[in-house]
Amino acid sequence: MYVPLIIAIVFISCCLNVVFLEAMIRYSPGSGNLITFSQFLFIAVEGFLSTSRCGRNKPSIPIRKYLSLVILFFLVNVSNNYALNFNISVPLHIIFRSGSLMANMLLGILILKRQYSACKYMSVGLITVGIIMATLASSHPSAAPPRALKTSTDLNTGHPLPVREHSVYDYTIGISLLTFALLLSARLGIFQEVLFTTYGKHPKEAVFYQ
């Protein structure tokens, strides 16, 4: 009885999160890092009180290992957020990050020497083709100079809003940042997998220190 309700709440919450995120990004393209910082600040305070017990509980995994995770996680999030400044729409941003399947499979083969079934190769290949098509379809370059701005008006307040013109230069940088973040995120996942295999899984601790 409660399972459909929980699924509905999660689905609606995720949809609303994307809607509000896109609205904020449209109003202020550089607000992504501030939003991420606010989330991390809340997690850090909650984790310091409940997980770390104000520093009294020692971590099960060495701090130096978490430091590597933090650096990778920081680079992934900054790259993903900064890409929104370069004509990358929120829907494309979400679709492009689905390419983590291909990145995870590629790094899994190169680093962990894994082998996958033909069905998995085909499935990931089809998803990757879909992502490439969505990326190309979202590209609408114009003759405007790189990062040129024009003005628009907010219908609610009447205040002018900055609207970024499309350009090949901006779009290429945005896609490059997303690709960099995608590969780095896959490397982060492999590092986490190896770390948890060695020291055991400690999800609440990992969320706090990471």
C-alpha positions in Angstrom: 0.0 0.0 0.0 2.8 2.4 0.9 5.1 1.5 -2.0 3.1 3.3 -4.7 2.8 6.3 -2.5 6.6 6.4 -1.8 7.3 6.0 -5.5 4.9 8.8 -6.4 6.4 11.1 -3.8 10.0 10.4 -5.1 8.9 10.9 -8.7 7.1 14.2 -8.0 9.9 15.5 -5.8 12.5 14.7 -8.5 10.4 16.4 -11.2 9.8 19.5 -9.0 13.5 19.6 -8.3 14.4 19.7 -12.0 11.7 22.3 -12.7 12.9 24.7 -9.9 16.6 24.1 -10.8 15.9 25.0 -14.5 14.0 28.1 -13.4 16.9 29.2 -11.2 19.5 28.5 -13.8 17.6 30.5 -16.4 17.4 33.5 -14.0 21.1 33.1 -12.9 23.2 30.7 -15.0 26.1 30.9 -12.4 23.9 29.8 -9.4 24.7 26.1 -9.8 27.7 26.2 -7.5 25.8 28.1 -4.8 23.0 25.6 -4.9 25.5 22.7 -4.6 27.3 24.5 -1.7 24.0 24.9 0.1 23.3 21.2 -0.2 26.8 20.2 1.0 26.6 22.6 3.9 23.4 21.0 5.1 24.9 17.5 4.7 28.1 18.6 6.5 26.2 20.0 9.5 23.8 17.1 9.8 26.7 14.6 9.4 28.9 16.4 12.0 26.1 16.1 14.5 24.7 12.6 13.8 27.5 10.7 12.1 30.7 12.2 13.6 29.1 13.0 16.9 30.9 16.4 16.9 34.2 14.7 16.1 34.1 12.0 18.8 33.5 9.1 16.3 36.6 8.1 14.3 36.0 7.2 10.6 36.2 3.5 9.6 38.0 4.5 6.4 41.2 6.6 6.6 40.8 10.3 6.0 43.5 10.3 3.3 41.3 8.0 1.2 38.3 10.3 1.7 40.5 13.2 0.6 40.9 11.6 -2.8 37.2 11.1 -3.0 36.5 14.7 -2.1 38.9 16.1 -4.7 37.3 14.0 -7.5 33.8 14.8 -6.3 34.6 18.5 -6.1 35.9 18.5 -9.7 32.9 16.6 -11.0 30.4 18.9 -9.4 32.2 22.2 -10.4 32.5 21.0 -14.0 28.9 20.0 -14.2 27.7 23.2 -12.7 30.0 25.4 -14.7 28.8 23.8 -17.9 25.4 25.4 -17.5 27.1 28.8 -18.2 27.8 27.6 -21.8 24.4 27.2 -23.5 23.8 23.8 -22.0 20.1 23.3 -21.1 19.1 21.5 -18.0 17.3 18.7 -20.0 20.5 18.1 -22.1 22.5 18.3 -18.9 20.4 15.4 -17.4 20.5 13.4 -20.6 24.2 13.8 -21.1 24.9 12.6 -17.6 23.2 9.3 -18.5 26.2 8.6 -20.5 27.9 7.5 -17.3 26.9 3.9 -18.4 29.4 4.1 -21.3 32.0 5.8 -19.2 31.7 3.3 -16.4 31.9 0.4 -18.8 34.9 1.9 -20.6 36.9 2.5 -17.4 35.8 -0.8 -16.0 37.4 -2.6 -19.0 40.5 -0.4 -18.8 41.1 -0.3 -15.1 39.3 -3.3 -13.6 39.8 -5.6 -16.7 36.1 -6.5 -16.7 34.3 -8.3 -19.4 30.6 -7.7 -20.2 28.0 -9.7 -22.2 27.1 -8.8 -25.7 23.6 -7.7 -24.5 25.2 -5.1 -22.2 27.4 -3.8 -24.9 24.4 -3.4 -27.2 22.3 -1.7 -24.5 24.9 0.8 -23.5 25.7 1.4 -27.2 22.1 2.3 -28.0 21.8 4.6 -25.0 25.0 6.3 -26.1 23.7 6.8 -29.6 20.5 8.4 -28.1 22.7 10.8 -26.0 24.7 11.8 -29.1 21.5 12.4 -31.1 20.1 14.6 -28.2 23.4 16.5 -28.0 23.4 17.2 -31.7 19.7 18.2 -31.7 20.3 20.7 -28.9 23.1 22.4 -30.9 21.8 25.6 -32.7 24.8 27.8 -33.4 24.2 31.3 -34.6 26.5 34.1 -36.0 26.6 35.8 -32.6 30.1 36.2 -31.1 31.1 33.9 -28.2 29.2 34.5 -25.0 27.3 37.4 -26.5 24.3 38.6 -24.3 21.0 40.1 -25.2 18.2 41.2 -22.8 14.9 39.8 -22.1 12.1 40.9 -19.7 10.7 38.9 -16.7 6.9 38.8 -17.2 6.3 38.8 -13.4 8.6 41.6 -12.3 9.4 43.5 -15.5 13.1 43.3 -14.7 15.5 42.7 -17.5 17.0 39.2 -17.6 20.3 38.2 -19.3 19.8 35.6 -22.1 22.9 34.0 -23.6 23.1 33.7 -27.4 23.9 30.3 -28.9 27.4 30.0 -30.3 29.6 27.1 -31.4 32.4 28.2 -29.0 30.2 28.2 -25.9 28.5 25.0 -26.8 31.8 23.2 -27.4 33.2 24.3 -24.1 30.0 23.2 -22.3 30.0 19.7 -23.9 33.7 19.4 -23.1 33.1 20.2 -19.4 30.3 17.6 -19.3 32.5 15.0 -21.0 35.3 15.7 -18.5 32.9 15.4 -15.6 31.4 12.2 -17.0 34.8 10.4 -17.2 35.9 11.8 -13.8 32.6 10.6 -12.3 33.2 7.1 -13.7 36.6 7.1 -12.1 35.2 8.2 -8.9 32.7 5.3 -8.9 35.5 2.8 -9.5 37.5 4.4 -6.7 34.5 4.1 -4.3 33.9 0.5 -5.3 37.5 -0.5 -4.6 37.5 1.5 -1.3 34.3 -0.1 0.0 35.5 -3.6 -1.0 38.6 -3.0 1.1 37.2 -1.3 4.1 33.5 -2.3 4.0 30.5 -0.2 3.2 29.8 2.8 5.5 27.2 4.9 3.6 26.4 7.5 6.2 30.1 8.1 6.9 30.9 8.3 3.2 28.1 10.9 2.6 29.5 13.1 5.4 33.2 13.0 4.6 32.6 13.1 0.9 
